Every structure is written in structure tokens, then in C-alpha cells.
Amino acid sequence: MMGIRIKLLESRIKLFSALLVMMLYSLFLPLTAPVFAQQATLSVSPYDGIVNRGCNFSLDIRLDTGGAQTDGTDAILKYDPSRLSGVSIISGAIYPDYPGNNIDQQNGRITVSGLASVTQPFTGQGVLATVNFRVADNAPAGLTQVTFDFDPQNKSKTTDSNVVQRQTVVDILNSVVNGNYTVGTGTCGGGTGVSGSTDPTATGTGTGTGTGTGSQGGGTIGSSTPSGQIIYKTLPQGGTAELTATLVIVGSILTVLGIMGLALL
């Protein structure tokens, strides 16, 4: 009789041990699984090259939403007004409304604001706008930059570049690719005025399309080694998932041990 009870208890212990292992596995698996956040990117294209004195050239501001649906985008560019002049902004076609386009030549600042319609968000990759520049006749030779006003440390900031997720106020802009150009002393060539490096972040096509075009001058942007500066903004973690999961695990272990203790009585 005693042998039967011992075998019965051993069987119960094995059963509860198996249940405990399965429970712990199911609880720990979500903590180890990767989490993919939707993150958007803004870039200028071409992002490097040569621009000659007295010549015009154009840059595309490209948006990649990272798969997210967006209600709108603000892209703010900064440049050296002693070397470059903003001439015009040609809105792209990825958003139906561009209410905030502006050139502030005195401060070397260009603002492009695109808004989605109430019924149709933008998702994918496309040209937010095309910006036409002119290089000053007396511009100092050497490096000049066109950079995004972008604060990677402050997600709540509303005065810098941002990409707004659909039906939220969440800024999902995670990285930008700035432009580095060399002011040269060559002559203005014919043609479109743009050649050379393209957007290094463009890896595919999205559901949204649009290639804003406008007048382009005779300056050239030649190919060179990629030098676009990438700035990353880490999306903050929300809630206390780790603490909650830990409490659940501890509580589950105590529950199973309690059941096993009753079984052994």
C-alpha cells in the first residue's frame, strides 16, 4: 500500500514539474522575443557632391515611414546663408496638402510641412518636396552642409523635424541623413544640375508615391564617398512590462509550489 502511494506521489510530482516548466517557458518567451518598432527616416538626396559658385542645384527631401501610417511630416533644413540661398520649394505628391512651406534666407532655414487627408494616410517611401538652391557667387570654397533640425534626445519637441503617426501625436522620426557638399569653382554645366549619390536609405517602394519636380539650374553635384551623417533617435520604452512580467512569474511559481505541496499531503 505504501509503495502505491509513493508511486502516485512521484507521478504527481512529475506532472506538476512538467506543468511548471511549460508555464515558465510561456512566460519567459514573450520577454525574449524581438520587438520591432515602426521608425521613420528623413534624408536629402543627393546627400553629397560638388556644387559650384553661381550655380543652381536641387535636393529632394525623402521620407521613409518605416511601414507606419502617417498623418503628416515636418522637415526643417538648416544651411549656411553665406554660401547657399534657398530659391524655391516644390511640394511632392505623397501628401495632398502642404500648408507650411517656407524659406527663411536670413537664418538659413527651410520648412516643409505636409499633411495627409482625413481618409488617406501616407505609408511607404517618397519625395516629400524638392528644394532648389543657388550657390553664392562669392561663396567660400570648401565644405558646406544642409542638415535637418532634429533633436534625437527630445521626443516631445514640436519645433524640429518630425513624422506624426496616424491618429496619434506620436513622433516616429528615428533617424535623418544630412547632406555634405563641397563648394567648387568650376563652371555651371548644362542638363538637370543633379547627378551623383542618391538616398542611401532607399531600399524599396512603399504604397505612397510622389516625385515633386521643379526648375533646376546648371550646377552639378558629383559622386563622392558617402558621407551623410545619420542621427538616431531611440524610441522610449513605455510602461513597466519587465516588473509586471516578473511579478506574474513569481506568483505563478508560488501557486504551482502550493499545489504541489497540497498534493504531497
N, C-alpha and C positions, 0 to 999 in steps of 0.2 A: 504493500500500500504506500509506504514511504517512497519507494522507487518511482511509482507512478506520479506522485505529487512533485517529485524533483524534476522528472522529465517534462511535466506540464509547465512548471515554473521556467525551466530552461527554454521551452518553446515560446512562452510569452515574452521572455527577455529578448530572444532573437527577433521576434515580431516587432516589439517596441523599438529595438535598436535600428531595425531597418526603416521604420517609420520616422525615427529621429533623423537618420541620415538623409532621407528623401526631403524632409521638411527643411533641414539646414541648406541643402542643395538649392531648393526652390527659392529660399530667402536670399542666399548669397548671390545667385546667378544674376538678378537684376542689377546688383551693385557692381559687378564686374563687366557687364555688357557695355559697349561703347555708346555714347550719346552724341548724335550729330545735330549740331545747332545750325539753323539757317543763317548764313552770314553773307552780306553783300560786299561788293568791291566797286570802287570808282577808280578810273585810270584815264590818263591822257594818252592819245595816240596820234602820231608817233611820240614816243617818250624820250627820244634823244636824237641828236643830229647837229647839223650846222645851219645857222641862219645868218644871212649876210646883211650888212648895213644897207639901209634904204630899201629893203625888200619886204614883201608881204609873205606871210605863211599862215597856214591853218592847222588847228589842232581839234581833234574830236574828243569830247568827254564821253567816255564809255561807261555804261552801267551793267554790272552782272549781279542779279538779285540773289544768286546762290540757291535758286529754286523757290524762294519765298514770293508770295503775292505782296505787292506794294501799292500804297495809296499815293505816294509822292516821293520826290527826291530834291534835296537842295545841294547843289555843288558850288562851292566857293573857291575860286582860284586866286592865288596871290602871285604877283610878278614885280620885277624891278621897273618902275615907270621911267627911269633914266635910260633904259635900254629898249624897252618894248612899249608899244601903245596898243590898247585894245581898240579894234576898228568896228567890229560888229559881231553879233551873236545870231546864229541861225538855229532855230529850235529844231529838235529832232521830231520823230513821229511816234516815239514809244508812249508818250502821254498826249492827251488831247488839248491840254491847257498849260501854258507857260506864263503865269502872271507876274513872276518876279525877276525877269531877266534885266540885268543892269551892268553897266561898265562905269567904274569909278577910277578914272585915269589918274587923278591926283594921288590917290592912295594905292594905286596898283592892285585893284581888286575887281574881280568879275563874279557876279552872282547869276546862277541859273537855277530856276525853280520850276519843276514840272509836277503837275497834278493829274492823277487818274480820275476817270469818271466814276460816278456812284455805282454803276453796274459793271464796270470792267477794270479790274486792277491790271498792273503790268507785272509779268513774270518772265524771266529769262535774261538775255543779253541784247544790248542795242545801243545806239548812239543817242545820248541824252541831248547833246547840242554840239554844234561846230562853232568854234571861236576863231575869228580872223584877227591876226596881229600884224603890226608893222614894226620893223626894226628901225630905231632912230638912225639918222644919217651920221651922227657923231657918237653912236653907242660905243663904249669901251669894248675892245676885243677881249674875248675870254668867256668863261663860263657864266651862264645865267640860267635861272630856274623858273619853272612855272609849277607851283605847289598847291596842294589842297589845304585849305584851312580845316584842320582835322585834329581834334583832341582825343587821343586814344585812352585817356585816363578818366574822362568825364562823360558817361553815357547820357546824363540828363541835360547836357548843354544843348541849347537850341540855336545858338548863333554861329555854329560851324557847319560843315558839310554833314548831311545825314540822309538816311534812307528809312522811310517810315513803313513798317509792316502793316498789312491790310487790317482795317478795323481795330487798330490799336494805336498807341502813341509810342510804341517801342522802336528805338533806333537800332537797326540791324546792320549798319555800316561797320564792317570789321577791319577793312584794310584799304589803302589807297596806293596808287602807283603815280609818283610825281614825274615831272619832266625835267631833264637836264640837257641844255643846249649850249652850243659854242657860237658866239658871235664872231663871224668871219668878215673878211674884207674883199671877198670876191664879188663878181657881178651877178645881177639878177638874171636867172635863166628863164626860158620860156616854159610853157606847159602849165601843169596844175600847181606847182610850187610845193608839193608834198611828195616825198619819197623816203624810203629807208625803213627804219624799225617800226613795227606795229605793236599793238597792245599785247604784252606778254601774258596777260591773264585770260585771253580769249581762248577757250578750249572747246567750244561747241556752240550750238544755236539754241535759243530759247523760244518760247511761244510769242514773245513780243519782237517786233521788228521796227526798223526806222533808221534812216541814214540821212540826217539833215545835211543839206549842201548849200553852198553859197559861193560868192565870188572869192577867188583865190589869186594871190599875186604871183610874182615871178621868183620869189626867194625859194631856196631849196633846203630841205632837211635831209642830210645824207646819213647813210648807215654808219653805225659805230657799235662798240661793245655795249651790251645792255647795261644801263646804269640807273634805271628807275628805282627810286627809293621806295621800299614797301614798309608801311607802318601798320602794325597790327593793333587792334582794339579787342581785348578779351571780353567776351560777354560774361557778366557777373552771374554767379550761381545764386539761385533763389531758394528760399525755404531752408529747412533743416532735415533734409532727406536722410542723411547719414545717422543723425541722432534717432530719428523715428525708426529707421530700419534696425538699429542696434537694440532699441527697447523691445521691438517686436521679436527679435531673435532671442533675447534673454527671457522674455515672457514665455515664448514657445518652449524653450528648453526646460524651464521650471515646470511648465504644465506637463510635458512628457515625463519628466522625472517623478512628478507627483503621481501620475497614472501608473508608472512602473512600480512605485512604492506601494500603492494600493494592491497591485496585482501580486506582490510578494507577500502580503499579509495572509 
